Amino acid sequence: MRNPLKTLAMLALTFEGLTLDQLKREEGQTLAEYALILALIALLVVVAIAFLKDQITRLFSNIATNI
């Protein structure tokens, strides 16, 4: 197990050289937002397919029959 005081000192040294502008960067935040939007869209597609399963099956069956 690490010494908590040593860990705190390492964190202080890490953040000492950072400016406020560097701490406010939003690239990672934007990436996370896009990931959440993509997950929501994927969930909506899965739910839509589950509700429309019978109609989709009939549609493909009709196409296969007509070919």
N, C-alpha and C positions, 0 to 999 in steps of 0.2 A: 504494500500500500504506500502511496506517495505521501510525503509530508505536505499538509495543506498550506503551510506558510511558504514552502518552496514553490508550489503550484501557483499561489497568488502572486508571488514575485515574478514568476515567468510570464503570467498574464499581463502584469503591469508593464514589463519590458516590451512585450509584444505590442501593446496599445500605445506605448509612449511615442513611437515614431509615426503614428497615424495622425493625419489631420482630420478635422471635422468633415471636410468634403469627402474624404475617402470613406468615412464611416456612413455617410448618407447615400452611397451609391445604390442604385436601384436595379441593376441588371439582374441580380438573383431574384429579386422580388418579382420582376416582370416575367421571368422564366417560370416561377412558381404559379403565377396567375394564368399563364398560357397552359400550363399543365393541368390546372384545375378546370379550365374551360374545355380542354380536350377530353378530360375524364367525364365531364358532364355531357358532352355531345355523344361520347361513346355509350354512356348509360342510356341516354334518350334513344339512340339507335337500337340498342338491345331491347328496350321496352316496346318500341314501335314494332319491331319484328315479332316479338312475343304476341302482341295483340293482333297483328295482321297475318299470323302464321297460316291460318286456314285459307285466307284469300290468296296468299302467295302460292300455297301448294296447289290450289285450283288453277291459278294462272299458268303455272309451269306444266301442270297436267294437260291443260288445253293446248298449250304450245306443242307439247310432246305428241299429243294425239293428232294434231293437224300436220305434223311433219311426217 
